[in-house]
């Protein structure tokens, strides 16, 4: 079951992202206003907003009419201009440029993208997020009016903030579903960690068996069959007359070529981990009687943002609150059940083999595509490099408390950067050496 879940990966049926790319004001924007106008020119610059909705119909279980209807309704709204993203983009005042595009697989919509470039980003962002639980603001200071003989504007400090008002996107029924799901997920996570801890303790007492145990664990997660354990005695075979069989005992099963030779206890420990890991990935599966996965519902309940937001500033970042560097920008990680589960790694049981398998899915570890023995060996070595093995599993209640703490949004998300270069008035000894990450 774990092999099937891993093969299905952790994609949501519908994924939504919002990209915010900031640009400085042009030289013309900074020219002093003529006539009797005393208001300084707007030096907030520009922002390009780009939203993308991906629809993954391969995640739809056969026979589930609810999610089929959900995806069909979402496709119709996107293509006919009344989806929530259309309403947000339509609220923007006279974009300088805009556009939309979509992709199809056959007759099915797989991706829809819409974008717009606007000036006055503070006011436009507030309008764009007006019907969400998030209140944005963009503040620019140290932006004195440029003298006529200056060619380059002075450096500016730009601060982008998002403040949550405590609202949510979920319905009362979705709250109840997530509450039940969270309770069951915490119990499953605690059971899985207890079983991982049992194997970690065994390997600590038998360090010479560490490699074989991990090789068997990862192979079983991939679907490899383990030899049958003899810890549980099989029933005695009886003859048709009811008397015990006098046939010679079956010889011990030998491991397949390339598979580790395992002790009975090791087989039991590995099988218990694989069986306990599969329910954790069920949060990515759509139930037969629902249109959302538990992972999606957890985001609707806890995450105030309408999508995963990435900001691309037009200068070096000097302070972050709630943002994480990602690619060419800074992303606000989504608040969902799986991300909260990741926060358990290192707190109770570490390293987590399930997280490792998902993080390295598709990694060949430097081996040839057909060399499975090399890949299995190098995968174990990579796992052993993750650090010391910790085995102190928590109770379901304690695991749930940690999960709930990881699902709470911050009071404020902030990204601060310097536009136009660092301020030369700052002494070298006072210059910021790195990004300051503030916890709030």
VEXVEXMI-938196 format. One line per 8 residues: number of its first residue (from 0); their letters; for each residue x, y, z of C-alpha. Coordinates in nm, 2 decimals. Layout:
<nodes>
NUM) a) X/Y/Z ~ ...;
</nodes>
This chain:
<nodes>
0) xxxxxxxx) 0.00/0.00/0.00 ~ 0.28/0.24/0.07 ~ 0.44/0.18/-0.27 ~ 0.10/0.27/-0.43 ~ 0.07/0.58/-0.22 ~ 0.43/0.69/-0.30 ~ 0.36/0.64/-0.67 ~ 0.06/0.86/-0.65;
8) xxxxxxxx) 0.28/1.14/-0.50 ~ 0.15/1.43/-0.30 ~ -0.01/1.65/-0.56 ~ -0.35/1.81/-0.50 ~ -0.63/1.78/-0.76 ~ -0.63/2.16/-0.78 ~ -0.32/2.37/-0.71 ~ -0.32/2.75/-0.70;
16) xxxxxxxx) -0.02/2.99/-0.70 ~ 0.02/3.37/-0.70 ~ 0.34/3.53/-0.82 ~ 0.41/3.90/-0.72 ~ 0.70/4.06/-0.90 ~ 0.80/4.41/-0.81 ~ 0.97/4.67/-1.03 ~ 1.11/5.02/-0.94;
24) xxxxxxxx) 0.95/5.33/-1.08 ~ 1.08/5.45/-1.41 ~ 1.29/5.77/-1.45 ~ 0.98/5.96/-1.58 ~ 0.78/5.87/-1.27 ~ 1.04/6.05/-1.05 ~ 1.04/6.38/-1.24 ~ 0.90/6.66/-1.02;
32) xxxxxxxx) 0.54/6.75/-1.10 ~ 0.49/7.08/-1.27 ~ 0.24/7.35/-1.22 ~ 0.08/7.41/-0.88 ~ 0.07/7.04/-0.79 ~ 0.24/6.99/-0.45 ~ 0.18/6.62/-0.42 ~ 0.51/6.43/-0.47;
40) xxxxxxxx) 0.51/6.17/-0.76 ~ 0.42/5.82/-0.68 ~ 0.74/5.62/-0.63 ~ 0.58/5.29/-0.53 ~ 0.68/5.14/-0.86 ~ 0.50/4.86/-1.03 ~ 0.39/4.50/-0.95 ~ 0.31/4.22/-1.18;
48) xxxxxxxx) 0.05/3.98/-1.04 ~ 0.03/3.63/-1.20 ~ -0.21/3.36/-1.08 ~ -0.20/3.00/-1.20 ~ -0.46/2.73/-1.14 ~ -0.35/2.37/-1.22 ~ -0.61/2.10/-1.25 ~ -0.48/1.74/-1.22;
56) xxxxxxxx) -0.75/1.50/-1.33 ~ -0.53/1.20/-1.28 ~ -0.60/1.25/-0.90 ~ -0.97/1.19/-0.95 ~ -1.07/0.84/-0.83 ~ -1.29/0.65/-1.07 ~ -1.66/0.68/-0.99 ~ -1.64/0.99/-0.76;
64) xxxxxxxx) -1.91/1.22/-0.91 ~ -1.85/1.49/-0.65 ~ -1.49/1.58/-0.74 ~ -1.58/1.53/-1.11 ~ -1.85/1.80/-1.07 ~ -1.61/2.02/-0.87 ~ -1.34/2.01/-1.13 ~ -1.59/2.06/-1.41;
72) xxxxxxxx) -1.75/2.36/-1.23 ~ -1.40/2.51/-1.17 ~ -1.31/2.47/-1.54 ~ -1.63/2.64/-1.65 ~ -1.58/2.93/-1.41 ~ -1.22/2.98/-1.53 ~ -1.30/2.97/-1.90 ~ -1.62/3.18/-1.87;
80) xxxxxxxx) -1.48/3.46/-1.65 ~ -1.65/3.43/-1.32 ~ -1.39/3.24/-1.12 ~ -1.27/3.41/-0.80 ~ -0.94/3.49/-0.97 ~ -1.12/3.67/-1.25 ~ -1.31/3.89/-0.99 ~ -0.98/3.98/-0.83;
88) xxxxxxxx) -0.81/4.07/-1.16 ~ -1.11/4.26/-1.27 ~ -1.09/4.48/-0.96 ~ -0.75/4.62/-1.07 ~ -0.77/4.98/-1.21 ~ -0.65/5.01/-1.57 ~ -0.36/4.76/-1.58 ~ -0.07/4.88/-1.79;
96) xxxxxxxx) -0.06/4.53/-1.95 ~ -0.25/4.21/-1.89 ~ -0.31/3.87/-2.04 ~ -0.44/3.51/-2.00 ~ -0.35/3.17/-2.13 ~ -0.45/2.81/-2.08 ~ -0.34/2.46/-2.15 ~ -0.54/2.15/-2.24;
104) xxxxxxxx) -0.49/1.78/-2.25 ~ -0.73/1.67/-2.52 ~ -1.06/1.85/-2.43 ~ -0.97/1.89/-2.06 ~ -0.83/2.21/-1.91 ~ -0.51/2.14/-1.72 ~ -0.38/2.49/-1.65 ~ -0.51/2.85/-1.65;
112) xxxxxxxx) -0.29/3.15/-1.60 ~ -0.38/3.52/-1.58 ~ -0.15/3.82/-1.52 ~ -0.16/4.20/-1.50 ~ 0.10/4.47/-1.45 ~ -0.02/4.77/-1.25 ~ 0.12/5.08/-1.09 ~ 0.04/5.21/-0.74;
120) xxxxxxxx) 0.10/4.86/-0.60 ~ -0.01/4.94/-0.24 ~ -0.37/5.04/-0.34 ~ -0.39/4.77/-0.61 ~ -0.28/4.49/-0.37 ~ -0.54/4.60/-0.12 ~ -0.81/4.59/-0.38 ~ -0.69/4.26/-0.51;
128) xxxxxxxx) -0.71/4.09/-0.17 ~ -1.03/4.27/-0.06 ~ -1.25/3.96/-0.04 ~ -0.99/3.74/0.14 ~ -0.89/3.70/0.51 ~ -0.56/3.88/0.42 ~ -0.49/4.26/0.44 ~ -0.17/4.36/0.24;
136) xxxxxxxx) 0.03/4.68/0.25 ~ 0.33/4.81/0.06 ~ 0.53/5.09/0.22 ~ 0.82/5.28/0.06 ~ 1.02/5.53/0.25 ~ 1.34/5.73/0.22 ~ 1.21/5.82/-0.13 ~ 1.27/6.20/-0.14;
144) xxxxxxxx) 1.20/6.37/-0.46 ~ 1.49/6.35/-0.71 ~ 1.68/6.67/-0.79 ~ 1.65/6.77/-1.16 ~ 2.02/6.70/-1.22 ~ 2.02/6.35/-1.07 ~ 2.00/6.06/-1.31 ~ 1.95/5.78/-1.05;
152) xxxxxxxx) 1.69/5.78/-0.77 ~ 1.81/5.74/-0.42 ~ 1.79/5.40/-0.25 ~ 1.45/5.32/-0.10 ~ 1.34/5.07/0.17 ~ 1.03/4.87/0.06 ~ 0.82/4.67/0.31 ~ 0.56/4.43/0.20;
160) xxxxxxxx) 0.32/4.30/0.47 ~ 0.03/4.07/0.49 ~ -0.19/4.07/0.81 ~ -0.44/3.80/0.87 ~ -0.78/3.91/1.01 ~ -0.86/3.56/1.15 ~ -1.10/3.46/0.88 ~ -1.11/3.14/0.68;
168) xxxxxxxx) -1.22/3.00/0.35 ~ -1.38/2.69/0.50 ~ -1.75/2.61/0.58 ~ -1.87/2.47/0.91 ~ -1.89/2.12/0.76 ~ -1.53/2.14/0.64 ~ -1.42/2.25/0.99 ~ -1.59/1.94/1.14;
176) xxxxxxxx) -1.43/1.71/0.87 ~ -1.08/1.86/0.94 ~ -1.13/1.83/1.32 ~ -1.20/1.46/1.29 ~ -0.93/1.41/1.03 ~ -0.67/1.58/1.24 ~ -0.75/1.36/1.54 ~ -0.72/1.05/1.33;
184) xxxxxxxx) -0.40/1.17/1.15 ~ -0.23/1.25/1.49 ~ -0.31/0.90/1.61 ~ -0.17/0.75/1.28 ~ 0.14/0.96/1.31 ~ 0.20/0.86/1.67 ~ 0.16/0.49/1.58 ~ 0.40/0.53/1.28;
192) xxxxxxxx) 0.66/0.70/1.49 ~ 0.64/0.43/1.76 ~ 0.71/0.17/1.50 ~ 1.00/0.37/1.35 ~ 1.14/0.42/1.70 ~ 1.13/0.04/1.76 ~ 1.35/-0.02/1.46 ~ 1.58/0.27/1.54;
200) xxxxxxxx) 1.63/0.12/1.89 ~ 1.69/-0.22/1.75 ~ 1.96/-0.08/1.51 ~ 2.12/0.10/1.80 ~ 2.15/-0.23/1.99 ~ 2.27/-0.41/1.67 ~ 2.47/-0.15/1.47 ~ 2.60/-0.42/1.24;
208) xxxxxxxx) 2.25/-0.48/1.11 ~ 2.17/-0.12/1.03 ~ 2.25/-0.13/0.65 ~ 2.04/-0.45/0.60 ~ 1.74/-0.31/0.79 ~ 1.73/0.02/0.60 ~ 1.78/-0.15/0.27 ~ 1.49/-0.38/0.34;
216) xxxxxxxx) 1.27/-0.09/0.47 ~ 1.32/0.12/0.15 ~ 1.28/-0.19/-0.07 ~ 0.95/-0.28/0.10 ~ 0.82/0.07/0.07 ~ 0.89/0.05/-0.31 ~ 0.69/-0.28/-0.32 ~ 0.96/-0.54/-0.29;
224) xxxxxxxx) 0.84/-0.86/-0.11 ~ 0.99/-0.95/0.22 ~ 1.06/-1.30/0.32 ~ 0.80/-1.45/0.55 ~ 0.87/-1.41/0.92 ~ 0.86/-1.72/1.14 ~ 0.79/-1.53/1.46 ~ 0.43/-1.62/1.43;
232) xxxxxxxx) 0.41/-1.99/1.41 ~ 0.21/-2.12/1.11 ~ -0.08/-2.35/1.19 ~ 0.00/-2.73/1.18 ~ -0.10/-2.89/0.86 ~ -0.35/-3.18/0.90 ~ -0.41/-3.48/0.68 ~ -0.76/-3.55/0.54;
240) xxxxxxxx) -0.81/-3.79/0.83 ~ -0.74/-3.51/1.08 ~ -0.41/-3.64/1.19 ~ -0.10/-3.42/1.19 ~ 0.09/-3.42/0.87 ~ 0.42/-3.63/0.87 ~ 0.56/-3.44/0.57 ~ 0.91/-3.29/0.62;
248) xxxxxxxx) 0.92/-2.93/0.73 ~ 0.94/-2.66/0.45 ~ 1.29/-2.53/0.42 ~ 1.36/-2.17/0.52 ~ 1.28/-1.92/0.25 ~ 1.59/-1.77/0.09 ~ 1.61/-1.41/0.00 ~ 1.59/-1.31/-0.36;
256) xxxxxxxx) 1.91/-1.22/-0.54 ~ 2.03/-0.88/-0.43 ~ 1.80/-0.87/-0.12 ~ 1.94/-0.86/0.23 ~ 1.93/-1.16/0.45 ~ 1.69/-1.07/0.73 ~ 1.62/-1.20/1.08 ~ 1.26/-1.27/1.17;
264) xxxxxxxx) 1.25/-0.97/1.41 ~ 1.38/-0.74/1.15 ~ 1.11/-0.85/0.90 ~ 0.84/-0.78/1.16 ~ 0.98/-0.44/1.24 ~ 1.01/-0.34/0.88 ~ 0.66/-0.46/0.79 ~ 0.50/-0.28/1.08;
272) xxxxxxxx) 0.66/0.05/0.97 ~ 0.54/0.01/0.61 ~ 0.19/-0.08/0.72 ~ 0.18/0.23/0.95 ~ 0.31/0.47/0.70 ~ 0.04/0.41/0.43 ~ -0.24/0.58/0.63 ~ -0.04/0.90/0.66;
280) xxxxxxxx) -0.05/0.95/0.28 ~ -0.42/0.89/0.26 ~ -0.47/1.27/0.33 ~ -0.37/1.32/-0.04 ~ -0.64/1.08/-0.16 ~ -1.00/1.19/-0.24 ~ -1.26/0.99/-0.04 ~ -1.54/0.83/-0.24;
288) xxxxxxxx) -1.80/1.05/-0.06 ~ -1.62/1.39/-0.08 ~ -1.48/1.64/-0.34 ~ -1.17/1.74/-0.14 ~ -0.87/1.56/0.00 ~ -0.81/1.61/0.37 ~ -0.49/1.79/0.28 ~ -0.69/2.05/0.07;
296) xxxxxxxx) -0.95/2.09/0.34 ~ -0.68/2.15/0.60 ~ -0.55/2.44/0.39 ~ -0.90/2.58/0.35 ~ -0.95/2.58/0.73 ~ -0.61/2.71/0.84 ~ -0.45/2.90/0.55 ~ -0.58/3.25/0.51;
304) xxxxxxxx) -0.41/3.30/0.17 ~ -0.60/3.21/-0.15 ~ -0.29/3.05/-0.30 ~ 0.08/2.98/-0.23 ~ 0.23/3.33/-0.27 ~ 0.58/3.40/-0.40 ~ 0.72/3.76/-0.40 ~ 1.01/3.86/-0.62;
312) xxxxxxxx) 1.15/4.19/-0.48 ~ 1.35/4.44/-0.69 ~ 1.64/4.46/-0.45 ~ 1.83/4.27/-0.18 ~ 1.62/4.14/0.11 ~ 1.71/4.26/0.46 ~ 1.43/4.12/0.68 ~ 1.18/3.84/0.66;
320) xxxxxxxx) 0.89/3.73/0.88 ~ 0.71/3.41/0.76 ~ 0.87/3.42/0.41 ~ 1.12/3.15/0.30 ~ 1.37/3.18/0.01 ~ 1.25/2.98/-0.29 ~ 1.41/2.98/-0.63 ~ 1.42/3.34/-0.76;
328) xxxxxxxx) 1.18/3.47/-0.49 ~ 1.05/3.45/-0.14 ~ 0.75/3.22/-0.07 ~ 0.50/3.21/0.21 ~ 0.47/2.83/0.28 ~ 0.12/2.71/0.28 ~ -0.05/2.61/0.61 ~ -0.16/2.25/0.57;
336) xxxxxxxx) -0.16/1.92/0.74 ~ 0.14/1.77/0.56 ~ 0.36/2.07/0.62 ~ 0.27/2.06/0.99 ~ 0.36/1.69/0.99 ~ 0.71/1.78/0.85 ~ 0.77/1.99/1.16 ~ 0.76/1.67/1.36;
344) xxxxxxxx) 1.08/1.55/1.20 ~ 1.37/1.58/1.45 ~ 1.13/1.65/1.74 ~ 1.02/1.30/1.82 ~ 1.17/1.05/1.57 ~ 1.45/1.14/1.33 ~ 1.53/1.10/1.05 ~ 1.18/1.02/0.91;
352) xxxxxxxx) 1.21/0.74/0.64 ~ 0.88/0.84/0.49 ~ 0.98/1.20/0.44 ~ 1.31/1.08/0.30 ~ 1.14/0.86/0.05 ~ 0.92/1.14/-0.07 ~ 1.20/1.40/-0.09 ~ 1.42/1.16/-0.29;
360) xxxxxxxx) 1.15/1.02/-0.52 ~ 1.30/0.99/-0.87 ~ 1.66/1.05/-0.74 ~ 1.90/0.80/-0.90 ~ 2.17/0.88/-0.64 ~ 2.43/0.89/-0.92 ~ 2.36/0.53/-1.04 ~ 2.27/0.40/-1.38;
368) xxxxxxxx) 1.90/0.38/-1.45 ~ 1.91/0.00/-1.47 ~ 2.15/-0.05/-1.17 ~ 1.90/-0.11/-0.89 ~ 2.16/-0.26/-0.65 ~ 2.37/0.06/-0.68 ~ 2.06/0.28/-0.62 ~ 1.95/0.08/-0.32;
376) xxxxxxxx) 2.29/0.10/-0.17 ~ 2.35/0.47/-0.23 ~ 2.00/0.55/-0.10 ~ 2.09/0.39/0.23 ~ 2.42/0.58/0.25 ~ 2.23/0.91/0.18 ~ 1.98/0.83/0.46 ~ 2.26/0.75/0.71;
384) xxxxxxxx) 2.41/1.10/0.64 ~ 2.09/1.27/0.76 ~ 2.22/1.27/1.12 ~ 2.19/1.08/1.44 ~ 1.90/0.85/1.49 ~ 1.65/0.97/1.75 ~ 1.38/0.75/1.89 ~ 1.15/0.93/2.14;
392) xxxxxxxx) 0.79/0.90/1.99 ~ 0.52/1.12/2.13 ~ 0.17/1.04/2.24 ~ -0.13/1.11/2.00 ~ -0.22/1.41/2.21 ~ 0.13/1.56/2.21 ~ 0.16/1.50/1.83 ~ -0.17/1.67/1.78;
400) xxxxxxxx) -0.06/1.97/1.98 ~ 0.25/2.01/1.77 ~ 0.05/1.97/1.45 ~ -0.20/2.24/1.56 ~ 0.08/2.48/1.65 ~ 0.22/2.43/1.30 ~ -0.12/2.51/1.15 ~ -0.16/2.85/1.31;
408) xxxxxxxx) -0.10/3.15/1.08 ~ 0.13/3.43/1.19 ~ -0.01/3.76/1.30 ~ 0.20/3.93/1.02 ~ 0.41/3.82/0.72 ~ 0.67/4.07/0.62 ~ 0.94/4.10/0.35 ~ 1.17/4.41/0.35;
416) xxxxxxxx) 1.42/4.49/0.08 ~ 1.64/4.78/-0.04 ~ 1.55/4.91/-0.39 ~ 1.82/5.08/-0.59 ~ 2.11/4.94/-0.39 ~ 2.22/4.95/-0.03 ~ 2.23/5.29/0.13 ~ 2.59/5.42/0.10;
424) xxxxxxxx) 2.55/5.63/0.41 ~ 2.56/5.32/0.62 ~ 2.92/5.25/0.75 ~ 3.08/4.93/0.64 ~ 3.09/4.81/0.99 ~ 2.71/4.86/1.03 ~ 2.61/4.69/0.70 ~ 2.38/4.39/0.72;
432) xxxxxxxx) 2.57/4.07/0.65 ~ 2.26/3.86/0.59 ~ 1.88/3.85/0.59 ~ 1.74/3.92/0.93 ~ 1.46/3.67/1.00 ~ 1.22/3.79/1.27 ~ 1.00/3.55/1.45 ~ 0.66/3.68/1.55;
</nodes>
